[in-house]
Amino acid sequence: MIPGGSSDSPRAHQQHDELWQTLAKAAHIVLSPEQLASLHRYLDLLLEANVSMNLTRIVDRSAAEVQHIGDALTLLPFLPAGQIKIADVGSGGGVPGIPLAIARSDATVCLIESTQKKARFLQHAAGELKLSNVEVLSERAEAVARSDRRETFNVVTARAVAVMDQLAQWCLPLVRPGGKLLAMKGQRFQEELPQARKTIVSFGGGKVTIHDVQLPGVDYHVIVEIAKARSADQRNRN
């Protein structure tokens, strides 16, 4: 049993595997036994590290299997097929970035986390899980957006990072035209989105689509998908 967590019964373990497979199949993905084992091992690492640092408020193992792994896998249907580049902004303990890297081994996932101790955990977890498709940047998203990584990612994800207006400023400059931002939000998105409309357009955002997320025992939340319609730099040339 992991300190601060709770061990699963074999039946609960199987139920969570079935949930993960169901979520993956929505994206026409079948998780291999090795991938399922890696998802479980990732939670081991997360909950073990959480004893000495604040990575997650969810310390119950069964809840984490739904609210961390399950939640991350809800993004799978909205990821383009093929070899894509994903940036996970404010990655924290690695959700959704690490589960996505496990489920989509054909994707390159960049975990952006400015807090040094959290970035060190992400490096450790990626190494332990042998995730060769994961890179960790211990920088602020704004700094990454001023580097040669600007507008190089097909998808940028963010979960529990900031209000929509700030997310648009931090994330959209990282998204290449034709790509998308996937923001995982709670009910407050209804208040935040109207206030962010001007910023979204200013940084090259286009169509906004709301996807409802349904997970057992989880409060209502959504994925806010924002298409990158044009380069964020066009505003400076017009």
Residue pairs with C-beta under 8 A, 6 or more apart in sequence:
1 7
2 44
2 47
2 48
2 61
3 47
3 48
3 51
4 47
4 50
4 51
4 59
5 47
5 59
5 60
5 61
5 64
6 60
6 61
6 62
7 61
8 16
8 61
8 62
8 65
12 62
13 40
16 62
16 65
16 66
16 69
16 70
17 36
19 65
19 66
19 70
19 216
20 31
20 36
20 39
20 69
20 70
20 73
21 30
21 31
23 70
23 73
23 74
23 76
24 30
24 31
24 73
24 76
24 103
26 76
26 77
27 76
27 77
27 79
29 76
29 103
29 104
31 39
31 103
35 102
35 103
35 105
38 102
38 129
39 69
39 99
39 102
39 103
41 128
41 129
42 69
42 94
42 98
42 99
42 102
42 125
42 129
43 61
43 64
43 65
43 68
43 69
45 121
45 124
45 125
45 128
45 129
46 55
46 56
46 64
46 68
46 93
46 94
46 125
47 56
47 59
47 61
47 64
49 55
49 93
49 121
49 124
49 125
50 56
50 59
50 93
53 117
53 118
53 121
55 92
55 93
55 118
55 121
56 64
56 68
56 92
56 93
56 95
58 64
58 67
58 68
63 217
66 215
66 216
66 217
66 218
67 215
67 218
68 93
68 95
68 99
69 95
69 99
70 215
70 218
71 95
71 96
71 159
71 184
71 213
71 215
71 218
72 95
72 96
72 97
72 98
72 99
72 100
73 99
73 100
73 103
74 213
74 215
74 223
75 96
75 100
75 157
75 182
75 184
75 223
76 100
76 103
76 104
78 155
78 180
78 182
78 211
78 223
78 225
79 86
79 100
79 104
79 107
79 155
80 154
80 155
82 106
83 106
83 107
83 108
84 104
84 106
84 107
84 108
84 154
84 155
85 107
85 108
85 110
85 152
85 153
85 154
85 155
86 97
86 100
86 101
86 104
86 107
86 108
86 109
86 110
86 153
86 154
86 155
86 156
86 157
87 109
87 110
87 112
87 144
87 149
87 153
87 155
87 156
87 157
87 171
87 174
88 94
88 96
88 97
88 100
88 109
88 110
88 111
88 112
88 156
88 157
88 158
89 112
89 141
89 156
89 157
89 158
89 161
89 167
89 170
89 171
89 174
90 112
90 113
90 114
90 141
90 158
90 159
90 160
90 161
90 162
91 97
91 111
91 112
91 113
91 118
91 122
91 136
92 113
92 115
92 118
92 160
93 118
93 121
93 122
94 111
94 121
94 122
94 125
95 159
96 157
96 159
96 184
97 109
97 110
97 111
97 134
97 157
98 109
98 111
98 122
98 125
98 126
98 129
98 131
98 134
100 107
100 109
100 157
101 107
101 109
101 126
101 131
101 133
101 134
102 129
102 131
105 133
106 133
107 133
108 133
108 135
109 131
109 133
109 134
109 135
110 134
110 135
110 136
110 137
110 149
110 153
111 119
111 122
111 126
111 134
111 135
111 136
111 137
112 137
112 139
112 140
112 141
112 144
113 119
113 122
113 136
113 137
113 138
114 138
114 139
114 140
114 141
115 138
116 138
119 136
119 137
119 138
122 134
122 136
123 136
126 134
126 136
137 144
141 170
141 171
141 174
142 169
142 170
144 150
144 174
145 170
145 173
145 174
149 174
150 173
150 174
151 173
151 174
151 175
151 176
151 177
151 228
151 231
151 232
151 233
152 174
152 176
153 174
153 175
153 176
153 179
154 175
154 176
154 179
154 180
155 175
155 179
155 180
155 181
155 182
156 171
156 172
156 174
156 175
156 179
156 180
156 181
156 182
157 181
157 182
157 183
157 184
158 167
158 170
158 171
158 181
158 182
158 183
158 184
159 183
159 184
160 184
161 167
161 170
162 170
163 188
163 192
163 195
163 196
164 183
164 185
164 189
164 192
164 193
164 195
164 196
164 200
164 224
165 192
165 195
165 196
165 199
167 181
167 183
167 196
168 181
168 196
168 199
168 200
168 202
168 203
168 205
168 226
169 199
169 203
171 181
171 183
172 181
172 200
172 203
172 204
172 205
172 226
172 228
172 232
173 203
173 204
173 232
175 181
175 204
175 228
176 228
177 204
177 228
177 229
177 230
177 231
178 228
179 227
179 228
180 225
180 226
180 227
180 228
181 205
181 224
181 225
181 226
181 228
182 223
182 224
182 225
183 189
183 223
183 224
183 226
184 213
184 221
184 222
184 223
184 224
185 192
185 221
185 222
185 223
185 224
186 219
186 220
186 221
186 222
187 219
187 220
187 221
189 210
189 222
189 224
193 208
193 224
200 208
200 226
202 235
203 232
203 235
204 228
204 229
204 230
204 231
204 232
204 234
204 235
205 226
205 227
205 228
205 229
206 226
206 227
206 228
206 229
206 230
207 226
207 227
207 229
208 224
208 225
208 226
208 227
209 224
209 225
209 227
210 222
210 223
210 224
210 225
211 222
211 223
211 224
211 225
212 220
212 222
213 220
213 221
213 222
213 223
